Amino acid sequence: MRNAAGGGVAERSHAGGKSAKDEGISASVRPDRAPTSFDIAHLAGVTQPTVSRALSGSPMVSEATRKRIEAIARQLNYKVDKAASSLRKRRSDTLALLFFEDPTADESLINPFFVAMLGSITRAAKRAGYDLLVSFQQLSDDWHKDYEDSHKADGLILLGYGDWEIYRERVAQLSGQGTRFARWGSVEAAEALHGLGSTIGSDNRTGGEMAARHLIGLGRKCIAFLGHASSHYPEFLARFEGIASALAAAGLPPPLQADAITTEDAGAAAVHALLASGQPFDSIVAASDLIAIGAMRALEELGLNVPTDVAITGFDDIPAAVSTRPPLTTVVQDTQRAGQLLVDSVRAQLEGLPAPGAMLPTRLVIRRSCGSA
């Protein structure tokens, strides 16, 4: 039942019996009508807008106040009418998660690392009271014009982007039209855009440095990096810079480098390019697990043993990393925390609150692809 007096949240009562301990609160509500958010506000000692914010999951309400309000709402058998509330707020209570195409061995065209992040985003959206619209967009589409204009979603979460130098123009357009969005990517590159949207990402430089230090500790002296190392791919570039830093600190020569996008075929091609160059290397840090898996396949086909001849590490810890032969040492990114922060960032923007980016720590998982000291 909707409250004729209005307010930030519409009301609906649910029938049900009350226990003895509920009677004190229930007695404060007139028996001839359903409880409203104003009743909850009176009993909690807060304003009605605070009740509305608490029951919609707003970060503007403290955890203690939210729990007190939710407890009273449960005792009154009060539930939020999401449809009426959304209509009143002119919101859909929906977030759109946009995957962007990546070359893959199957027909999904979705990087398996982002598939791993989907679960955490879905759960975080549910906890915040949002439905999640998942869509696959080609980079050639005018995705930056569609979702808010058509009221499909209140805000966007963006995963994947290809060439950053091209993609950032569309990020700027999103911000210019007032779209509330958060993206996964390079925090450093996003800072150069002076706060357009919100970016959550990993500490890629430290991740590359950890992988290189581990290989150096195993006695490896000639490390090759497989992946682009330019401003077009800022996350890969940061990983390369971390490797270079670790080698310099150990008094070793800088890393070799061969371009590769995030596919197995590109990893295999990069290994062939390195061998054709005639430059010796005893280990590889791949910019992604898919590149590493392709590199391992190429090394095996060429009669080289992993890790005896060439030790190798990846980046991402996709499910396939534990199934390679030998299992792949890799840098782990915190997909669970990332999903929560991406949702929190969009939600904060919808509430008119600051939504700064965040750089998450990485860690190295050691498996047999590096051998032992």
Legacy VTK file of the C-alpha trace (Angstrom):
# vtk DataFile Version 3.0
C-alpha trace
ASCII
DATASET POLYDATA
POINTS 373 float
0.000 0.000 0.000
1.396 3.393 -0.957
1.464 6.242 1.536
-0.668 9.152 0.342
1.609 11.611 2.090
4.525 10.705 -0.220
8.155 10.405 0.771
11.320 8.858 -0.524
10.129 5.264 -0.122
6.776 3.737 -0.973
5.221 1.358 1.530
3.686 -2.088 1.432
2.679 -4.070 4.507
2.931 -7.810 4.773
0.566 -9.783 6.934
2.029 -11.909 9.659
1.810 -12.597 13.329
3.791 -10.672 15.922
5.772 -12.166 18.750
5.467 -10.832 22.270
8.679 -8.867 21.990
7.277 -7.034 18.934
4.246 -5.707 20.793
6.017 -2.645 22.206
6.842 -1.354 18.760
3.639 -2.598 17.144
1.536 -0.807 19.757
2.932 2.489 18.508
1.281 1.916 15.112
-2.444 2.506 14.617
-4.202 -0.834 14.139
-6.513 0.552 11.415
-3.740 1.113 8.838
-0.547 -0.407 7.539
2.772 0.811 9.001
4.614 3.503 7.051
8.156 4.809 6.840
7.028 7.712 9.055
6.179 5.207 11.808
9.643 3.725 11.499
11.196 7.198 11.613
9.288 8.039 14.801
10.291 4.808 16.516
13.929 5.064 15.400
14.257 8.722 16.319
15.299 9.791 12.831
13.744 11.630 9.909
11.663 9.927 7.209
14.285 10.648 4.495
16.833 8.853 6.665
14.565 5.814 6.752
14.240 5.986 2.962
17.997 6.141 2.518
18.650 3.333 5.000
16.166 0.953 3.398
17.508 1.685 -0.088
21.087 0.901 0.992
22.405 4.466 0.776
26.003 4.945 1.997
24.870 8.251 3.527
23.422 6.357 6.535
25.710 4.919 9.192
25.804 1.170 9.710
24.410 1.428 13.260
21.464 3.584 12.184
20.716 1.365 9.192
20.623 -1.758 11.371
18.306 -0.059 13.898
15.927 1.014 11.139
15.973 -2.419 9.485
15.214 -4.099 12.828
12.171 -1.879 13.391
10.991 -2.441 9.819
11.162 -6.205 10.330
9.215 -5.995 13.566
6.486 -3.998 11.807
6.415 -6.437 8.858
7.223 -3.485 6.638
8.688 -3.945 3.161
9.793 -1.413 0.559
7.709 -1.286 -2.618
10.612 -1.033 -5.044
8.495 -0.412 -8.132
6.640 2.535 -6.639
9.791 3.884 -5.040
11.663 3.750 -8.342
8.844 5.544 -10.136
8.835 8.295 -7.528
12.601 8.727 -7.720
12.579 8.492 -11.546
15.071 5.682 -11.281
15.114 2.158 -12.609
17.023 0.723 -9.611
19.081 -1.070 -12.235
22.782 -0.984 -13.014
24.102 -1.933 -16.441
27.241 -4.047 -16.636
28.833 -3.681 -20.063
31.354 -6.188 -21.326
33.415 -5.122 -24.293
34.589 -7.520 -26.938
37.907 -9.291 -26.553
39.347 -11.767 -29.054
38.856 -15.217 -27.523
39.269 -18.824 -28.607
35.517 -19.386 -28.186
32.510 -17.374 -29.350
32.016 -15.489 -26.083
34.454 -12.663 -26.963
34.655 -11.999 -23.214
37.952 -12.135 -21.340
37.647 -14.970 -18.766
39.105 -12.661 -16.122
36.013 -10.450 -16.421
33.710 -13.463 -16.307
35.301 -14.242 -12.926
34.419 -10.720 -11.759
30.770 -11.069 -12.792
29.769 -13.040 -9.712
31.085 -10.484 -7.238
29.409 -7.605 -9.104
26.093 -9.459 -9.185
26.182 -10.157 -5.444
27.222 -6.598 -4.593
24.403 -5.179 -6.725
21.867 -7.419 -5.004
23.056 -6.343 -1.558
22.680 -2.704 -2.606
19.130 -3.265 -3.863
19.877 -3.041 -7.591
18.968 -5.296 -10.449
21.840 -5.919 -12.853
21.479 -5.660 -16.609
24.353 -7.481 -18.307
25.064 -6.539 -21.896
27.703 -7.230 -24.493
28.738 -4.199 -26.501
31.059 -3.989 -29.470
33.609 -1.198 -29.337
32.163 0.162 -32.568
28.726 0.719 -31.013
27.568 4.030 -29.539
27.334 2.419 -26.120
28.220 5.722 -24.454
24.940 7.293 -25.661
22.420 4.593 -24.920
21.766 3.474 -21.374
20.927 6.549 -19.327
19.227 8.294 -22.236
16.837 5.367 -22.602
16.402 4.995 -18.786
17.528 1.366 -18.992
19.870 1.869 -16.059
20.763 4.453 -13.438
24.491 3.914 -13.867
27.066 1.849 -15.718
29.894 -0.535 -14.831
32.419 -0.953 -17.631
34.700 -3.979 -18.032
37.268 -4.153 -20.814
38.268 -1.476 -23.263
40.914 -2.488 -25.808
43.091 0.448 -26.889
43.076 3.047 -24.089
43.952 5.943 -26.398
40.702 5.335 -28.293
38.572 4.323 -25.320
39.326 7.352 -23.162
37.538 9.639 -25.636
34.325 7.750 -24.980
34.933 7.841 -21.237
35.134 11.622 -21.532
31.842 11.649 -23.451
30.169 9.584 -20.737
31.275 12.054 -18.107
30.283 15.029 -20.243
26.697 13.820 -20.550
26.433 13.314 -16.788
26.436 9.511 -16.778
27.225 7.918 -13.438
29.720 5.136 -14.109
32.623 3.150 -12.739
35.176 1.205 -14.734
37.817 -1.433 -14.164
41.218 -0.449 -15.485
44.381 1.533 -14.919
43.970 3.918 -12.000
47.067 5.885 -13.045
45.807 6.423 -16.593
42.384 7.475 -15.305
43.921 10.068 -12.963
45.234 11.865 -16.055
41.589 12.436 -17.042
41.105 14.583 -13.934
38.393 12.610 -12.215
36.156 11.561 -15.091
34.002 8.793 -13.672
35.548 6.430 -11.160
38.206 3.799 -11.804
38.926 0.695 -9.745
42.059 -1.234 -10.610
44.997 -3.288 -9.383
48.501 -2.316 -8.393
49.891 -3.604 -11.678
53.396 -2.265 -11.195
53.862 -4.073 -7.899
52.386 -7.213 -9.439
54.993 -7.190 -12.203
57.707 -6.446 -9.690
56.692 -9.387 -7.474
56.739 -11.800 -10.419
60.191 -10.612 -11.521
61.632 -10.729 -7.986
60.429 -14.303 -7.626
62.138 -15.330 -10.856
65.334 -13.498 -9.877
65.289 -15.318 -6.543
65.203 -18.585 -8.468
68.384 -17.603 -10.286
66.787 -16.414 -13.530
68.690 -13.519 -15.083
67.179 -12.910 -18.542
63.464 -12.109 -18.226
61.213 -11.493 -21.219
57.885 -9.655 -20.976
55.073 -10.743 -23.298
52.534 -7.958 -23.786
52.277 -4.443 -25.140
54.230 -1.863 -23.148
52.862 1.514 -24.240
50.251 4.110 -23.274
47.744 2.261 -25.467
47.735 -0.549 -22.858
48.487 1.179 -19.533
47.915 -1.855 -17.307
50.406 -3.905 -19.314
52.821 -0.979 -19.307
52.725 -0.772 -15.500
53.463 -4.500 -15.258
56.432 -4.075 -17.594
57.722 -1.149 -15.532
57.530 -3.251 -12.367
59.637 -5.964 -13.990
62.195 -3.402 -15.181
62.402 -1.947 -11.673
63.062 -5.354 -10.089
65.767 -6.185 -12.628
67.473 -2.816 -12.167
67.466 -3.264 -8.381
69.180 -6.645 -8.859
71.795 -5.219 -11.225
70.438 -7.232 -14.165
69.771 -6.086 -17.737
66.321 -4.690 -18.626
63.620 -7.116 -19.775
63.167 -8.211 -23.334
59.740 -7.410 -24.683
57.419 -8.805 -27.353
53.982 -7.362 -28.152
50.924 -9.497 -27.374
47.233 -8.876 -26.802
45.316 -11.033 -24.330
44.946 -14.235 -26.350
46.676 -17.599 -26.364
47.580 -17.219 -30.040
49.251 -13.878 -29.321
51.297 -15.478 -26.521
52.461 -18.236 -28.848
53.355 -15.724 -31.570
55.335 -13.634 -29.065
57.458 -16.659 -28.112
58.243 -17.330 -31.767
59.190 -13.664 -32.226
61.544 -13.783 -29.234
63.269 -16.934 -30.454
63.576 -15.496 -33.956
65.322 -12.423 -32.517
68.166 -14.604 -31.266
68.196 -12.894 -27.857
68.571 -15.387 -24.999
65.985 -15.563 -22.209
65.491 -18.004 -19.368
62.128 -16.812 -18.047
58.914 -15.063 -19.076
56.505 -12.759 -17.298
53.327 -12.712 -19.385
50.970 -9.739 -19.145
48.006 -12.105 -18.710
47.325 -15.763 -18.050
45.972 -16.269 -21.572
49.245 -14.961 -23.021
51.179 -17.214 -20.636
49.146 -20.291 -21.612
49.783 -19.618 -25.292
53.478 -19.150 -24.579
53.648 -22.466 -22.717
51.990 -24.208 -25.657
54.517 -22.742 -28.102
57.484 -23.655 -25.902
56.286 -27.246 -25.670
55.809 -27.464 -29.434
59.368 -26.202 -29.894
60.758 -28.854 -27.554
61.529 -26.497 -24.655
60.648 -27.560 -21.136
58.744 -25.389 -18.633
60.235 -24.635 -16.149
63.637 -26.289 -16.774
64.441 -24.320 -19.927
62.099 -21.383 -19.446
60.249 -20.447 -16.252
56.984 -18.574 -16.750
54.470 -16.514 -14.787
51.117 -15.031 -15.737
48.753 -12.378 -14.446
45.055 -12.723 -13.408
44.720 -16.276 -11.991
41.883 -17.308 -14.291
40.477 -20.810 -13.614
42.573 -22.332 -16.424
45.802 -21.310 -14.642
45.635 -24.309 -12.305
44.977 -26.744 -15.186
48.057 -26.019 -17.285
50.965 -28.446 -17.326
52.747 -27.489 -15.182
50.276 -25.297 -13.206
50.894 -21.600 -13.789
52.486 -19.246 -11.278
50.500 -16.032 -11.553
49.647 -12.665 -10.027
46.201 -12.601 -8.430
43.867 -9.621 -8.708
41.140 -9.255 -6.067
37.986 -9.733 -8.151
35.730 -10.027 -5.096
36.760 -6.678 -3.670
36.762 -5.144 -7.142
33.136 -6.068 -7.779
32.030 -4.564 -4.466
33.926 -1.322 -5.046
32.589 -0.909 -8.587
29.007 -1.145 -7.318
29.734 1.074 -4.308
31.227 3.711 -6.596
28.173 3.938 -8.848
25.852 3.935 -5.855
27.757 6.798 -4.231
27.521 8.840 -7.426
23.758 8.263 -7.538
23.573 9.637 -3.993
25.602 12.704 -4.938
28.623 11.587 -2.921
32.306 11.557 -3.932
33.375 8.321 -5.593
37.169 8.237 -5.726
39.006 5.467 -7.510
40.830 2.692 -5.695
43.977 0.696 -6.386
43.792 -2.839 -5.006
46.837 -4.842 -3.907
47.983 -7.877 -5.871
49.634 -11.080 -4.667
51.695 -13.821 -6.255
50.481 -17.437 -6.251
53.455 -19.771 -6.768
52.910 -22.948 -8.772
55.224 -25.283 -10.668
55.689 -23.261 -13.886
58.637 -21.489 -12.230
60.329 -24.541 -10.771
62.283 -24.073 -7.558
65.548 -22.544 -6.443
LINES 1 374
373 0 1 2 3 4 5 6 7 8 9 10 11 12 13 14 15 16 17 18 19 20 21 22 23 24 25 26 27 28 29 30 31 32 33 34 35 36 37 38 39 40 41 42 43 44 45 46 47 48 49 50 51 52 53 54 55 56 57 58 59 60 61 62 63 64 65 66 67 68 69 70 71 72 73 74 75 76 77 78 79 80 81 82 83 84 85 86 87 88 89 90 91 92 93 94 95 96 97 98 99 100 101 102 103 104 105 106 107 108 109 110 111 112 113 114 115 116 117 118 119 120 121 122 123 124 125 126 127 128 129 130 131 132 133 134 135 136 137 138 139 140 141 142 143 144 145 146 147 148 149 150 151 152 153 154 155 156 157 158 159 160 161 162 163 164 165 166 167 168 169 170 171 172 173 174 175 176 177 178 179 180 181 182 183 184 185 186 187 188 189 190 191 192 193 194 195 196 197 198 199 200 201 202 203 204 205 206 207 208 209 210 211 212 213 214 215 216 217 218 219 220 221 222 223 224 225 226 227 228 229 230 231 232 233 234 235 236 237 238 239 240 241 242 243 244 245 246 247 248 249 250 251 252 253 254 255 256 257 258 259 260 261 262 263 264 265 266 267 268 269 270 271 272 273 274 275 276 277 278 279 280 281 282 283 284 285 286 287 288 289 290 291 292 293 294 295 296 297 298 299 300 301 302 303 304 305 306 307 308 309 310 311 312 313 314 315 316 317 318 319 320 321 322 323 324 325 326 327 328 329 330 331 332 333 334 335 336 337 338 339 340 341 342 343 344 345 346 347 348 349 350 351 352 353 354 355 356 357 358 359 360 361 362 363 364 365 366 367 368 369 370 371 372
